[in-house]
Amino acid sequence: MEVINQNAIRKDNTLLSIAHLTQLLHYVTGFGGFIVPLVIWLTSRRSVEGMDEHGKSIINFQLSLLLYIIISIPAILLFGLGILGLIGVGILGFVLPIVNAVKASNGESPSNFLTIPFL
């Protein structure tokens, strides 16, 4: 009988990249871009090397985007600046997960551009 060590930490850059790319589910389902990366992070943060760092980065980024959206909506009344904010959030929310997925597949740390550190 073979004993399997379940506490071993493995290196899985593919899962890290997938965790970043699941943020793009916001554009498909409208809500999955926060829930799916959160579930991936919570289930594999102790078993995958680097998942804790990348997972915290993903959650901080999603919370930052939510805060920027909440700030941009009332700013629409201020000469339409909120519309520019919402466009910026849309572009940032699409580009940065792709950049971080490429960085994760190369084994690098994620980019924290315009991310507020909540966690």
MDAnalysis code that builds the backbone (N, CA, C; Angstrom):
import MDAnalysis as mda
import numpy as np

u = mda.Universe.empty(357, n_residues=119, atom_resindex=np.repeat(np.arange(119), 3), trajectory=True)
u.add_TopologyAttr("name", ["N", "CA", "C"] * 119)
u.add_TopologyAttr("resid", np.arange(1, 120))
u.add_TopologyAttr("resname", ["MET", "GLU", "VAL", "ILE", "ASN", "GLN", "ASN", "ALA", "ILE", "ARG", "LYS", "ASP", "ASN", "THR", "LEU", "LEU", "SER", "ILE", "ALA", "HIS", "LEU", "THR", "GLN", "LEU", "LEU", "HIS", "TYR", "VAL", "THR", "GLY", "PHE", "GLY", "GLY", "PHE", "ILE", "VAL", "PRO", "LEU", "VAL", "ILE", "TRP", "LEU", "THR", "SER", "ARG", "ARG", "SER", "VAL", "GLU", "GLY", "MET", "ASP", "GLU", "HIS", "GLY", "LYS", "SER", "ILE", "ILE", "ASN", "PHE", "GLN", "LEU", "SER", "LEU", "LEU", "LEU", "TYR", "ILE", "ILE", "ILE", "SER", "ILE", "PRO", "ALA", "ILE", "LEU", "LEU", "PHE", "GLY", "LEU", "GLY", "ILE", "LEU", "GLY", "LEU", "ILE", "GLY", "VAL", "GLY", "ILE", "LEU", "GLY", "PHE", "VAL", "LEU", "PRO", "ILE", "VAL", "ASN", "ALA", "VAL", "LYS", "ALA", "SER", "ASN", "GLY", "GLU", "SER", "PRO", "SER", "ASN", "PHE", "LEU", "THR", "ILE", "PRO", "PHE", "LEU"])
u.atoms.positions = np.array([
    [0.837, -1.170, 0.000],
    [0.000, 0.000, 0.000],
    [0.886, 1.238, 0.000],
    [0.535, 2.195, -0.844],
    [1.336, 3.402, -0.989],
    [0.717, 4.539, -0.176],
    [1.553, 5.237, 0.557],
    [1.095, 6.373, 1.346],
    [1.327, 7.642, 0.536],
    [0.281, 8.422, 0.401],
    [0.375, 9.671, -0.360],
    [0.428, 10.825, 0.622],
    [1.428, 11.675, 0.452],
    [1.566, 12.842, 1.309],
    [0.653, 13.946, 0.789],
    [-0.430, 14.206, 1.501],
    [-1.389, 15.201, 1.047],
    [-1.019, 16.605, 1.509],
    [-0.023, 16.749, 2.339],
    [0.394, 18.063, 2.815],
    [1.506, 18.655, 1.958],
    [1.873, 17.969, 0.899],
    [2.955, 18.455, 0.046],
    [2.492, 19.667, -0.747],
    [3.359, 20.643, -0.821],
    [3.072, 21.847, -1.595],
    [3.619, 21.641, -2.992],
    [2.759, 21.789, -3.980],
    [3.185, 21.579, -5.357],
    [3.232, 22.915, -6.102],
    [3.999, 22.952, -7.157],
    [4.100, 24.148, -7.984],
    [3.201, 23.941, -9.197],
    [2.194, 24.780, -9.327],
    [1.211, 24.633, -10.392],
    [0.925, 26.002, -11.006],
    [1.762, 26.401, -11.958],
    [1.589, 27.713, -12.593],
    [0.333, 27.777, -13.451],
    [-0.119, 26.630, -13.944],
    [-1.329, 26.605, -14.754],
    [-2.548, 26.990, -13.919],
    [-2.640, 26.463, -12.706],
    [-3.759, 26.805, -11.831],
    [-3.704, 28.277, -11.440],
    [-2.508, 28.812, -11.238],
    [-2.378, 30.236, -10.926],
    [-2.881, 31.085, -12.099],
    [-2.534, 30.693, -13.312],
    [-2.994, 31.425, -14.497],
    [-4.507, 31.329, -14.656],
    [-5.053, 30.143, -14.415],
    [-6.499, 29.962, -14.519],
    [-7.222, 30.804, -13.473],
    [-6.650, 30.882, -12.278],
    [-7.264, 31.705, -11.228],
    [-7.333, 33.169, -11.663],
    [-6.300, 33.655, -12.334],
    [-6.328, 35.038, -12.813],
    [-7.322, 35.209, -13.958],
    [-7.375, 34.236, -14.850],
    [-8.262, 34.360, -16.006],
    [-9.733, 34.204, -15.643],
    [-10.039, 33.574, -14.510],
    [-11.442, 33.450, -14.109],
    [-12.036, 34.788, -13.706],
    [-11.201, 35.793, -13.512],
    [-11.725, 37.131, -13.237],
    [-12.495, 37.681, -14.430],
    [-12.212, 37.169, -15.601],
    [-12.883, 37.634, -16.809],
    [-14.319, 37.116, -16.912],
    [-14.738, 36.277, -15.972],
    [-16.126, 35.797, -15.963],
    [-17.117, 36.930, -15.720],
    [-16.642, 38.068, -15.203],
    [-17.517, 39.233, -15.047],
    [-18.116, 39.638, -16.390],
    [-17.328, 39.506, -17.446],
    [-17.795, 39.926, -18.758],
    [-18.736, 38.907, -19.390],
    [-18.752, 37.680, -18.874],
    [-19.618, 36.639, -19.422],
    [-20.877, 36.467, -18.567],
    [-20.696, 36.293, -17.258],
    [-21.835, 36.013, -16.384],
    [-22.287, 37.219, -15.578],
    [-21.399, 38.170, -15.345],
    [-21.757, 39.348, -14.579],
    [-21.396, 39.263, -13.109],
    [-21.185, 38.071, -12.580],
    [-20.900, 37.945, -11.159],
    [-19.813, 36.930, -10.838],
    [-19.460, 36.061, -11.742],
    [-18.539, 34.965, -11.448],
    [-17.094, 35.375, -11.300],
    [-16.741, 36.579, -11.686],
    [-15.356, 37.021, -11.633],
    [-14.820, 37.237, -10.244],
    [-15.682, 37.258, -9.240],
    [-15.231, 37.362, -7.857],
    [-15.366, 36.034, -7.132],
    [-16.438, 35.332, -7.391],
    [-16.734, 34.094, -6.655],
    [-15.788, 32.958, -7.047],
    [-15.571, 32.744, -8.326],
    [-14.758, 31.616, -8.783],
    [-13.295, 31.746, -8.336],
    [-12.636, 32.926, -8.512],
    [-11.263, 33.024, -7.994],
    [-11.187, 32.883, -6.472],
    [-12.227, 33.352, -5.771],
    [-12.259, 33.206, -4.316],
    [-12.309, 31.738, -3.923],
    [-13.125, 30.950, -4.607],
    [-13.221, 29.513, -4.311],
    [-11.903, 28.807, -4.641],
    [-11.302, 29.148, -5.781],
    [-10.012, 28.538, -6.149],
    [-8.949, 28.875, -5.116],
    [-8.916, 30.135, -4.683],
    [-7.916, 30.550, -3.697],
    [-8.131, 29.841, -2.356],
    [-9.371, 29.792, -1.887],
    [-9.641, 29.189, -0.583],
    [-9.394, 27.682, -0.570],
    [-9.615, 27.008, -1.690],
    [-9.441, 25.557, -1.711],
    [-8.003, 25.117, -1.938],
    [-7.183, 25.977, -2.546],
    [-5.830, 25.525, -2.887],
    [-4.722, 26.431, -2.373],
    [-5.008, 27.307, -1.430],
    [-3.960, 28.223, -0.960],
    [-2.881, 27.524, -0.145],
    [-3.196, 26.391, 0.453],
    [-2.186, 25.671, 1.251],
    [-1.485, 24.568, 0.462],
    [-2.029, 24.217, -0.686],
    [-1.447, 23.101, -1.429],
    [-0.686, 23.512, -2.688],
    [-0.843, 24.762, -3.117],
    [-0.160, 25.231, -4.328],
    [0.770, 26.375, -3.940],
    [2.008, 26.241, -4.369],
    [3.007, 27.269, -4.071],
    [2.658, 28.562, -4.805],
    [2.583, 29.661, -4.068],
    [2.292, 30.964, -4.643],
    [0.818, 31.297, -4.733],
    [-0.061, 30.352, -4.433],
    [-1.495, 30.610, -4.555],
    [-1.980, 31.633, -3.538],
    [-1.400, 31.636, -2.347],
    [-1.834, 32.595, -1.341],
    [-1.542, 34.025, -1.807],
    [-0.355, 34.242, -2.349],
    [0.014, 35.575, -2.835],
    [-0.869, 35.989, -4.017],
    [-1.038, 35.093, -4.975],
    [-1.833, 35.413, -6.154],
    [-3.317, 35.544, -5.800],
    [-3.809, 34.705, -4.913],
    [-5.208, 34.786, -4.507],
    [-5.529, 36.077, -3.791],
    [-4.644, 36.491, -2.884],
    [-4.851, 37.773, -2.210],
    [-4.802, 38.923, -3.201],
    [-3.922, 38.823, -4.171],
    [-3.829, 39.856, -5.200],
    [-5.122, 39.935, -6.013],
    [-5.688, 38.783, -6.340],
    [-6.932, 38.748, -7.120],
    [-8.078, 39.359, -6.317],
    [-8.221, 38.966, -5.062],
    [-9.318, 39.475, -4.242],
    [-9.155, 40.975, -4.003],
    [-7.928, 41.421, -3.713],
    [-7.688, 42.858, -3.538],
    [-8.024, 43.629, -4.812],
    [-7.669, 43.065, -5.958],
    [-7.954, 43.727, -7.231],
    [-9.454, 43.820, -7.475],
    [-10.182, 42.734, -7.208],
    [-11.626, 42.745, -7.422],
    [-12.328, 43.722, -6.473],
    [-11.882, 43.764, -5.217],
    [-12.472, 44.718, -4.273],
    [-12.138, 46.157, -4.667],
    [-10.937, 46.376, -5.188],
    [-10.555, 47.712, -5.656],
    [-11.416, 48.139, -6.837],
    [-11.639, 47.221, -7.783],
    [-12.499, 47.546, -8.920],
    [-13.912, 47.877, -8.464],
    [-14.437, 47.126, -7.500],
    [-15.763, 47.404, -6.972],
    [-15.823, 48.792, -6.339],
    [-14.792, 49.144, -5.590],
    [-14.729, 50.468, -4.975],
    [-14.652, 51.565, -6.030],
    [-13.868, 51.344, -7.076],
    [-13.761, 52.339, -8.154],
    [-15.097, 52.508, -8.881],
    [-15.843, 51.426, -9.042],
    [-17.160, 51.517, -9.670],
    [-18.114, 52.302, -8.781],
    [-18.088, 52.025, -7.479],
    [-18.968, 52.729, -6.543],
    [-18.648, 54.220, -6.515],
    [-17.382, 54.572, -6.639],
    [-16.991, 55.985, -6.665],
    [-17.361, 56.624, -8.008],
    [-17.258, 55.880, -9.089],
    [-17.499, 56.434, -10.427],
    [-18.971, 56.707, -10.697],
    [-19.862, 55.955, -10.106],
    [-21.290, 56.134, -10.398],
    [-21.791, 57.508, -9.961],
    [-21.536, 57.967, -8.727],
    [-21.968, 59.336, -8.406],
    [-21.165, 60.407, -9.143],
    [-19.956, 60.067, -9.566],
    [-19.128, 61.038, -10.273],
    [-19.636, 61.303, -11.684],
    [-20.612, 60.541, -12.139],
    [-21.209, 60.814, -13.449],
    [-21.875, 62.190, -13.435],
    [-22.413, 62.558, -12.296],
    [-23.063, 63.868, -12.179],
    [-22.061, 65.015, -12.222],
    [-20.809, 64.737, -11.970],
    [-19.765, 65.760, -11.953],
    [-19.125, 65.838, -13.343],
    [-19.808, 66.502, -14.247],
    [-19.328, 66.724, -15.616],
    [-19.036, 65.416, -16.361],
    [-19.653, 64.344, -15.993],
    [-19.477, 63.086, -16.706],
    [-18.160, 62.385, -16.455],
    [-17.417, 62.795, -15.419],
    [-16.132, 62.162, -15.136],
    [-16.287, 60.704, -14.725],
    [-17.435, 60.357, -14.188],
    [-17.683, 58.978, -13.787],
    [-17.732, 58.032, -14.966],
    [-18.167, 58.543, -16.129],
    [-18.194, 57.702, -17.320],
    [-16.774, 57.328, -17.717],
    [-15.857, 58.302, -17.645],
    [-14.451, 57.995, -17.913],
    [-13.903, 56.999, -16.896],
    [-14.330, 57.135, -15.636],
    [-13.912, 56.194, -14.598],
    [-14.414, 54.790, -14.872],
    [-15.672, 54.676, -15.296],
    [-16.236, 53.357, -15.598],
    [-15.563, 52.728, -16.810],
    [-15.235, 53.546, -17.810],
    [-14.508, 53.021, -18.970],
    [-13.123, 52.546, -18.552],
    [-12.459, 53.333, -17.699],
    [-11.135, 52.946, -17.199],
    [-11.181, 51.663, -16.392],
    [-12.208, 51.518, -15.557],
    [-12.362, 50.296, -14.763],
    [-12.608, 49.105, -15.676],
    [-13.402, 49.305, -16.723],
    [-13.654, 48.213, -17.672],
    [-12.396, 47.765, -18.390],
    [-11.581, 48.727, -18.807],
    [-10.336, 48.385, -19.493],
    [-9.351, 47.736, -18.531],
    [-9.208, 48.324, -17.343],
    [-8.289, 47.781, -16.340],
    [-8.715, 46.381, -15.908],
    [-10.022, 46.173, -15.743],
    [-10.535, 44.869, -15.337],
    [-10.381, 43.807, -16.400],
    [-10.165, 44.212, -17.654],
    [-9.961, 43.244, -18.724],
    [-8.478, 42.968, -18.967],
    [-7.656, 44.001, -18.897],
    [-6.242, 43.863, -19.260],
    [-5.410, 43.260, -18.129],
    [-5.588, 43.747, -16.901],
    [-4.719, 43.318, -15.800],
    [-4.829, 41.830, -15.465],
    [-6.009, 41.189, -15.503],
    [-6.028, 39.738, -15.284],
    [-5.239, 38.966, -16.336],
    [-5.247, 39.436, -17.570],
    [-4.483, 38.761, -18.620],
    [-2.986, 38.932, -18.377],
    [-2.578, 40.149, -18.009],
    [-1.164, 40.406, -17.706],
    [-0.708, 39.543, -16.530],
    [-1.537, 39.478, -15.489],
    [-1.169, 38.685, -14.315],
    [-1.188, 37.184, -14.616],
    [-2.043, 36.732, -15.521],
    [-2.039, 35.317, -15.900],
    [-0.742, 34.962, -16.618],
    [-0.265, 35.852, -17.466],
    [1.004, 35.609, -18.155],
    [2.152, 35.607, -17.149],
    [2.110, 36.555, -16.196],
    [3.151, 36.590, -15.167],
    [3.115, 35.326, -14.314],
    [1.917, 34.852, -13.981],
    [1.797, 33.645, -13.160],
    [2.312, 32.423, -13.908],
    [2.073, 32.360, -15.201],
    [2.567, 31.210, -15.958],
    [4.087, 31.224, -16.076],
    [4.685, 32.403, -15.962],
    [6.149, 32.517, -15.978],
    [6.763, 32.408, -14.588],
    [5.937, 32.276, -13.554],
    [6.434, 32.133, -12.194],
    [6.777, 33.445, -11.517],
    [6.244, 34.565, -12.019],
    [6.514, 35.873, -11.450],
    [5.403, 36.292, -10.489],
    [5.668, 37.321, -9.705],
    [4.661, 37.876, -8.800],
    [3.643, 38.682, -9.597],
    [2.398, 38.766, -9.101],
    [1.372, 39.512, -9.838],
    [1.588, 41.017, -9.746],
    [1.066, 41.727, -10.737],
    [1.130, 43.182, -10.761],
    [0.024, 43.742, -9.869],
    [0.344, 44.738, -9.089],
    [-0.633, 45.347, -8.191],
    [-0.950, 46.767, -8.623],
    [-1.077, 47.004, -9.924],
    [-1.342, 48.324, -10.475],
    [-2.728, 48.799, -10.053],
    [-2.800, 49.940, -9.365],
    [-4.040, 50.552, -8.871],
    [-4.851, 49.629, -7.966],
    [-4.173, 48.760, -7.248],
    [-4.839, 47.829, -6.343],
    [-4.644, 48.286, -4.908],
    [-5.734, 48.378, -4.170],
    [-5.691, 48.747, -2.756],
    [-5.499, 47.469, -1.950],
    [-4.497, 47.416, -1.066],
    [-4.262, 46.168, -0.296],
    [-5.243, 46.025, 0.865],
    [-6.356, 45.321, 0.646],
    [-7.335, 45.057, 1.695],
    [-6.912, 43.879, 2.566],
    [-6.398, 42.821, 1.934],
    [-5.993, 41.604, 2.657],
    [-4.517, 41.597, 2.905],
])
